[in-house]
Amino acid sequence: MNKGNILIVDDEAEIRNLLSKLFQLEGYLTYTAENINSGLKILSEEEIQVLILDVRLKEVNSIDYLPEIKNISPLTEIIMLTAYGKISDGVNSIKLGAFDYITKGDDDDKVIPTVKKALEKNRLSTQLSRLQKKISTLYSFDNIIGDSPIIKKAISLAEKLTTSDTTVLLKGETGTGKEIFAQSIHYNSDRANHQFVAINCSAIPSEILESELFGYKKGAFTGADTNKKGIFEEAHGGTLFLDEISEMAFNLQAKLLRVLETKTFIKPGDSKETQIDIRIIAASNVDMDKAIEEGAFRKDLFYRISTFIIELPSLRERKEDIPILADYFIKYFSTKLNKPIVSIEHDFYSKLRQYSFPGNIRELRNICERVVILSEKGAVVSDYLPQEFFNQSYSILSNSNDLSISFVEKQQIQKVLSLTDNNKNKTAELLGIGLTTLYRKIEQYNIGE
């Protein structure tokens, strides 16, 4: 069994052959080269996990080639081999990306373990690289479905933000894909190798949210038995997504503003500042101007988080995308549930296009899951759609502007409350909003028990 591929570059045939035999006995596949050019050629053609490279190759200092080697094969771990053991060479090698630096003549007890450690690091780096590529593909902007000009404009704006650390505010109704946009911005930026941390500001009571954001030191208050790292620290180097930021308590807004301005904060119970390096992407599904006017949101914080605003359209505004999205979700659930779909009734698409979709893409996704579950003999028909698709009070038959967003939102909340027997927690979960947001909207729309 091959434990890994090793390339040995040394102009001394005796050393090359000795090391090659040694590693072959240990179960490695070895390649050899007598000069740097031959070594680079092998490196470009074969998958090499570990390169053992002589520092001096016939008047060539191979340390000078380390950047080129890393450019050809970034994940290959390099062990420098020398007969002289100069400390300066070792330091320079490590600075330029070498894994280690050993002296010729060291016994096998040092050479073999060093290669094993280098190989293990290569394996971990390779796994991480594959995971990062998978995540990058998963959150590619190409995976945001839709051909309508309005969604393409939003995607184009988001793509421009991947090359900067600009604070972003995503505005749009619940279910329009704000978190997907935030993830795509993060995973296509220079911060992709660091954490993407999301928190819903409306789902957590303000006193708990403060501890979640800032953490605390042991003994800061009764019950603080250990140190707690906050979300700001967890997201260090990465991106923090603050969903429904308009629901954040007013006193916390001031503290968030200071973090944004200074990149520092003081934990409860601590006497020194904690420095952080994070990008903030915020999201809101309410009219921020109205929230500021009513004194619920700080104007100075709004200016700080709205350096760049992207408006995400509702599904009502991009009706031409509904069939494309429906096809995608039906195929997804068909595969997931192992229920092949061979036909979709034309009237099914007509009914989808006539509906108001107050829950936007999230609601369409749930509907597609439902129809796949109900489908028989691989056929999807309009009869599988929920009752509201056949109820005039929930459908938009001509001009979507005939009904206000508030009317549609109220109707949807009433519908889901009825479906859940007035279970507020379940209703908030199905609507994809925080419990406090649901209570606020119930009061706003005067929805009775």
LINDA-V91399 format. One record per pair of residues at least 6 apart in sequence whose C-alpha atoms are under 8 Angstrom apart, sorted by the first residue. I is the first residue (numbers start at 0). J is the second residue. Records with the same first field share a line. If there is no record, write none. Layout:
I = J  J
This chain:
0 = 26
1 = 26  27  28
2 = 26  27  28
3 = 26  27  28  47  48  118
4 = 27  28  29  30  46  47  48  49
5 = 27  28  29  30  47  48  49  50  51
6 = 29  30  31  32  38  42  47  49  50  51
7 = 15  18  19  29  30  31  32  50  51  52
8 = 15  31  32  33  34  35  38  50  51  52  53
9 = 15  31  32  33  34  52  53  56
10 = 32  33  34  53  56  57
11 = 33
12 = 33
15 = 31  32
19 = 29  30  31
22 = 28  29  111
23 = 29
30 = 41
31 = 38
32 = 38
34 = 56
35 = 56  61
39 = 68
42 = 68  71  72
43 = 71  72
47 = 75
48 = 74  75  76  118  121
49 = 75  76  77  78  114  117  118  121
50 = 75  76  77  78
51 = 77  78  79  80
52 = 61  77  78  79  80
53 = 61  79  80  81
54 = 60  61  62  79  80  81
55 = 61  81
62 = 88  91  92  95
65 = 92  95  96  97
66 = 95  96
69 = 75  96
74 = 121  124  125
75 = 121
76 = 97  98  117  118  120  121
77 = 96  97  98  99  117
78 = 97  98  99  100  101  114
79 = 89  92  97  99  100  101
80 = 100  101  102  103
81 = 100  101  102  103
82 = 102  103  104
83 = 102
84 = 101  102
89 = 99  100
92 = 99  100
93 = 99  100
98 = 117
99 = 113
101 = 110
131 = 191  192
134 = 186
135 = 186  187
138 = 179  182  183  186  187
139 = 183  186  187
140 = 154  158  183
143 = 154
144 = 320  323  324
145 = 151  320  323  324
146 = 319  320
147 = 317  319  320
149 = 312  317
150 = 311  312  317
153 = 309  310  311
156 = 309
157 = 180  184  309
158 = 184
160 = 184
161 = 184  185  187  188  189
162 = 188  189
163 = 188
164 = 278
165 = 278  306  307
166 = 278  279  280  281  303  304  305  306  307
167 = 279  280  281  304  305  306  307  308  309
168 = 280  281  282  283  304  305  306  307  308  309
169 = 177  280  281  282  283  308  309  310  311
170 = 177  282  283  284  285  308  309  310  311
171 = 177  282  283  284  285  310  311  312  313
172 = 283  284  285  311  312  313  359
173 = 284  358  359  430  431  432
174 = 358  359  360  361  362  431
175 = 311  312  313  314  359  360  361
176 = 311  360
177 = 282  311
178 = 240  242
181 = 240  280
182 = 195
185 = 191  195  237  238
186 = 192
190 = 236  237  238
191 = 237
192 = 237
193 = 234  235  236  237  238
194 = 233  234  235  236  237  238
195 = 234  237  238  239  240
196 = 230  233  234  237  238  239  240
197 = 239  240  241  242
198 = 239  240  241  242
199 = 241  242  243  244  433
200 = 208  241  242  243  244  245  246  247
201 = 242  243  244  246  247  432  433  434  435  436
202 = 432  433  434  435
205 = 247  248  251
209 = 251
210 = 229
211 = 229  230
212 = 229  230  231
213 = 228  229  230  231  232  264  265  266  267
214 = 226  227  228  229  230  266  267
215 = 223  226  227  228  229  266  267  268  269
216 = 223  225  226  227  266  267  268  269
217 = 223  224  225  226  227  268
218 = 224  225  268
219 = 267  268  269
220 = 268
231 = 239  275  277
232 = 275
234 = 277
235 = 275  276  277
236 = 275  276  277  278
237 = 276  277  278
238 = 277  278  279  280
239 = 277  278  279  280
240 = 279  280  281  282
241 = 279  280  281  282
242 = 281  282  283
243 = 281  282  283  284
244 = 281  282  283
245 = 283  285  287  290  295  296
246 = 436
249 = 295  296  297
252 = 296  297  300
253 = 297  300
256 = 299  300  303
257 = 263  264
258 = 264
259 = 303
262 = 274  275  276  277
263 = 272  273  274  275
264 = 272  273  274
265 = 271  272  273
266 = 272  273
279 = 304
280 = 304
281 = 304
287 = 296  301
290 = 296
291 = 297  298
313 = 359
314 = 320  321  355  356  359  360
315 = 355  356  359  399
318 = 352
321 = 351  352
322 = 348  351  352
325 = 363  364  367
328 = 364  367  368
329 = 340  367  368  371
330 = 340
332 = 338  367  368  371
333 = 339  340  371
336 = 372
338 = 371  372  377
339 = 377
340 = 371  374  376  377  378  379
341 = 377  378
342 = 377  378  379
343 = 378  379  380
344 = 378  379  380  381
346 = 380  381
347 = 379  380  381
350 = 381  388
351 = 388
353 = 394  395  396  397
354 = 388  393  394  395  396
355 = 393  394  395  399  407
356 = 362  363
357 = 404  407  408  411
358 = 411  430
366 = 384  385
369 = 383  384
370 = 379  380  383  384
371 = 379
373 = 383
374 = 380  383
387 = 393  394
388 = 394
393 = 407  410
395 = 402
409 = 444  446
412 = 426  430
413 = 446
415 = 426  429  430
416 = 422  423  426
419 = 425  426
421 = 448
423 = 434  437
424 = 434
427 = 433  434  437
441 = 447
